[in-house]
Amino acid sequence: MIRVILPPHLRNLARVTGEVSVTVDGEVTQRHVLDAVEDQYPMLRGTMRDRGTGRRRALVRFFACEEDLSNDPPDAPLPAEVASGKEPFMVVGAMAGG
């Protein structure tokens, strides 16, 4: 099971509390984790990635193992700690403004 931490506004939209767990068949990548989250919580489709292009939304960041993975290729393998469930994959709403 892959542990995923969503920001509060997406947890509210998905009607969940705390982290969620998803199953990923095959290689554990950003794309596969986000696909699994969107399959399990269809109301989140289009909130983290653009529906048409699949690209990360501008004010959404992805972290794992204290590293910003936001600009990594979506098909790059995530760290082994995430794949094993030891560490979560975090979706973070970026701060903007002044």
C-alpha positions as CSV (number, residue, x, y, z in Angstrom):
1,M,0.0,0.0,0.0
2,I,1.2,3.5,-0.9
3,R,0.5,6.1,1.7
4,V,-0.6,9.5,0.4
5,I,-1.0,12.7,2.3
6,L,-3.3,15.2,0.7
7,P,-3.6,18.9,1.6
8,P,-6.7,19.8,3.8
9,H,-8.8,21.2,0.9
10,L,-8.4,18.0,-1.1
11,R,-9.1,15.8,2.0
12,N,-12.3,17.8,2.4
13,L,-13.2,17.4,-1.2
14,A,-12.6,13.6,-1.0
15,R,-14.3,13.4,2.4
16,V,-11.4,11.7,4.1
17,T,-9.4,12.4,7.3
18,G,-5.7,11.8,7.6
19,E,-3.7,10.0,4.9
20,V,-5.1,7.7,2.3
21,S,-3.7,4.4,1.1
22,V,-3.8,3.2,-2.5
23,T,-2.5,0.2,-4.3
24,V,-0.3,0.6,-7.3
25,D,0.2,-2.3,-9.7
26,G,3.6,-2.3,-11.3
27,E,6.3,0.4,-10.9
28,V,5.5,3.0,-8.2
29,T,5.8,6.4,-10.0
30,Q,4.1,9.8,-9.6
31,R,1.8,9.0,-12.5
32,H,0.7,5.6,-11.1
33,V,0.2,6.9,-7.6
34,L,-1.9,9.9,-8.8
35,D,-3.8,7.6,-11.1
36,A,-4.6,5.3,-8.2
37,V,-5.7,8.3,-6.0
38,E,-7.9,9.6,-8.8
39,D,-9.4,6.2,-9.4
40,Q,-10.2,5.8,-5.7
41,Y,-11.4,9.4,-5.3
42,P,-12.8,10.5,-8.7
43,M,-13.8,13.8,-7.3
44,L,-10.1,14.7,-7.2
45,R,-9.6,14.3,-11.0
46,G,-8.3,17.6,-12.3
47,T,-7.3,19.0,-9.0
48,M,-3.6,17.8,-8.9
49,R,-3.0,17.5,-12.6
50,D,-4.6,19.0,-15.7
51,R,-7.2,16.6,-17.1
52,G,-6.2,17.2,-20.7
53,T,-2.4,17.2,-20.4
54,G,-1.8,15.3,-17.2
55,R,0.7,17.9,-16.1
56,R,1.0,19.0,-12.5
57,R,-1.1,22.0,-11.6
58,A,1.1,25.1,-11.0
59,L,0.3,25.5,-7.3
60,V,0.6,21.8,-6.4
61,R,3.9,20.3,-5.3
62,F,4.9,16.6,-4.7
63,F,7.3,15.5,-1.9
64,A,8.7,12.3,-0.6
65,C,11.5,11.5,1.8
66,E,12.1,15.2,2.4
67,E,12.7,15.8,-1.3
68,D,10.7,18.0,-3.7
69,L,9.8,15.7,-6.6
70,S,7.5,18.2,-8.3
71,N,9.8,18.7,-11.4
72,D,10.8,15.0,-11.7
73,P,9.4,13.2,-14.7
74,P,6.0,11.6,-13.9
75,D,7.2,8.2,-14.9
76,A,10.4,8.2,-12.7
77,P,10.3,5.6,-10.0
78,L,9.5,7.0,-6.5
79,P,11.9,6.3,-3.6
80,A,11.9,2.7,-2.3
81,E,10.7,4.0,1.1
82,V,7.5,5.2,-0.6
83,A,7.0,2.0,-2.6
84,S,7.3,0.0,0.6
85,G,4.9,2.2,2.5
86,K,7.5,3.3,5.0
87,E,7.3,6.9,3.9
88,P,4.3,8.8,2.4
89,F,4.0,10.5,-0.9
90,M,2.9,14.1,-0.1
91,V,0.7,16.4,-2.2
92,V,1.2,19.9,-1.0
93,G,-0.6,23.1,-2.0
94,A,2.0,25.7,-2.7
95,M,1.8,29.1,-1.1
96,A,1.5,32.1,-3.4
97,G,1.0,35.8,-2.9
98,G,2.7,38.3,-0.8
